Amino acid sequence: MTLTRQGALFLLMGGLQWVLDWLLTVALSHAGAPLEVANICGRIGGALLGFWLNGTVTFPAARRLGRTQLQRFAIAWTVLTVVSTVAVGQVGHSAGLEAAWLAKAVIEAALAVVSFFVSRHWIYR
């Protein structure tokens, strides 16, 4: 599959993930959960959807999704989640909850670029 096609599919699947992630983060933090906890919960929801979508649609391998892909995904997800949570938390503590909700979109977009290349060249290999 070409880089262009994979990129387009990754954007589409990532958009679905992002919507779920953002909605969960906003809903939970609005309901009173600490912003960092809400962000982690949102990312978990997005990750569950994204691992399956990207593994079956964006980066379909000759073999089925297995333990190796899941372990690699977990490592990458953990690193990206730490970066996301620290960044969103910093914005929330310095500029307020609503600013953190907006900043989350920008932060996650930047991390999506990293995630695409990690997924393409390592996770789903």
C-alpha positions as CSV (number, residue, x, y, z in Angstrom):
1,M,0.0,0.0,0.0
2,T,1.3,3.4,-0.9
3,L,2.4,6.0,1.7
4,T,-0.3,8.4,0.4
5,R,-3.1,5.8,0.8
6,Q,-1.9,4.8,4.2
7,G,-1.6,8.4,5.2
8,A,-5.2,9.1,4.1
9,L,-6.6,6.0,5.9
10,F,-4.5,6.9,9.0
11,L,-6.1,10.4,9.0
12,L,-9.6,9.0,8.6
13,M,-9.1,6.3,11.3
14,G,-7.3,8.8,13.5
15,G,-10.1,11.3,13.2
16,L,-12.5,8.7,14.5
17,Q,-10.1,7.9,17.4
18,W,-9.6,11.6,18.1
19,V,-13.3,12.4,18.3
20,L,-13.8,9.6,20.8
21,D,-10.7,10.6,22.8
22,W,-11.6,14.3,22.9
23,L,-15.3,13.6,23.8
24,L,-14.3,11.3,26.7
25,T,-11.7,13.8,28.0
26,V,-14.0,16.7,27.9
27,A,-17.0,14.8,29.3
28,L,-15.0,13.3,32.2
29,S,-13.1,16.6,33.1
30,H,-16.3,18.6,32.8
31,A,-17.9,16.1,35.2
32,G,-15.1,16.8,37.7
33,A,-12.5,14.2,37.0
34,P,-8.9,15.5,37.2
35,L,-7.8,16.6,33.7
36,E,-4.9,14.2,33.6
37,V,-7.1,11.2,34.5
38,A,-9.7,12.3,32.0
39,N,-7.0,12.6,29.3
40,I,-5.7,9.1,30.0
41,C,-9.3,7.7,29.9
42,G,-9.9,9.4,26.6
43,R,-6.7,8.1,25.2
44,I,-7.6,4.5,26.3
45,G,-11.0,4.8,24.5
46,G,-9.3,6.1,21.4
47,A,-6.6,3.5,21.6
48,L,-9.0,0.6,21.8
49,L,-10.7,1.8,18.6
50,G,-7.5,2.8,16.9
51,F,-5.5,-0.4,17.4
52,W,-8.1,-2.4,15.7
53,L,-8.9,0.1,12.9
54,N,-5.3,0.8,12.0
55,G,-4.3,-2.9,12.2
56,T,-7.1,-4.1,10.0
57,V,-7.7,-1.1,7.6
58,T,-4.7,1.2,7.5
59,F,-1.8,-1.2,7.9
60,P,-3.2,-4.6,7.1
61,A,-0.5,-7.1,7.5
62,A,-0.3,-10.5,5.8
63,R,-0.8,-12.1,9.2
64,R,-3.5,-11.3,11.7
65,L,-3.0,-8.8,14.5
66,G,-1.2,-10.6,17.3
67,R,0.8,-10.3,20.5
68,T,3.8,-8.6,18.9
69,Q,1.7,-5.8,17.3
70,L,-0.2,-5.3,20.6
71,Q,3.0,-5.1,22.7
72,R,4.5,-2.6,20.3
73,F,1.3,-0.6,20.2
74,A,1.2,-0.6,24.1
75,I,4.8,0.7,24.3
76,A,4.2,3.5,21.7
77,W,0.8,4.4,23.2
78,T,2.3,4.7,26.7
79,V,5.1,7.0,25.6
80,L,2.7,9.2,23.6
81,T,0.1,9.2,26.4
82,V,2.7,10.4,28.9
83,V,3.7,13.3,26.5
84,S,0.0,14.1,25.8
85,T,-1.0,14.0,29.5
86,V,1.9,16.2,30.7
87,A,1.3,18.7,27.9
88,V,-2.5,18.9,28.4
89,G,-2.1,19.1,32.1
90,Q,0.4,21.9,31.9
91,V,-2.0,23.9,29.7
92,G,-4.9,23.2,32.0
93,H,-2.9,24.3,35.1
94,S,-1.6,27.4,33.5
95,A,-4.5,28.6,31.2
96,G,-7.6,26.7,32.5
97,L,-9.8,23.8,31.6
98,E,-11.3,25.2,28.4
99,A,-7.9,26.1,27.1
100,A,-6.7,22.6,27.8
101,W,-9.6,21.2,25.8
102,L,-8.6,23.3,22.8
103,A,-4.9,22.6,23.2
104,K,-5.6,18.9,23.3
105,A,-6.6,19.0,19.7
106,V,-3.3,20.6,18.7
107,I,-1.2,18.3,20.9
108,E,-2.9,15.2,19.6
109,A,-2.5,16.4,16.0
110,A,1.3,16.7,16.5
111,L,1.5,13.3,18.2
112,A,-0.5,11.8,15.3
113,V,2.3,12.5,12.9
114,V,4.8,10.7,15.2
115,S,2.2,7.9,15.7
116,F,1.8,7.4,11.9
117,F,5.5,6.7,11.3
118,V,5.8,4.5,14.4
119,S,2.8,2.5,13.3
120,R,3.9,2.2,9.7
121,H,7.5,1.2,10.4
122,W,7.3,-0.6,13.7
123,I,3.9,-1.5,15.3
124,Y,2.2,-3.1,12.3
125,R,5.2,-4.8,10.7
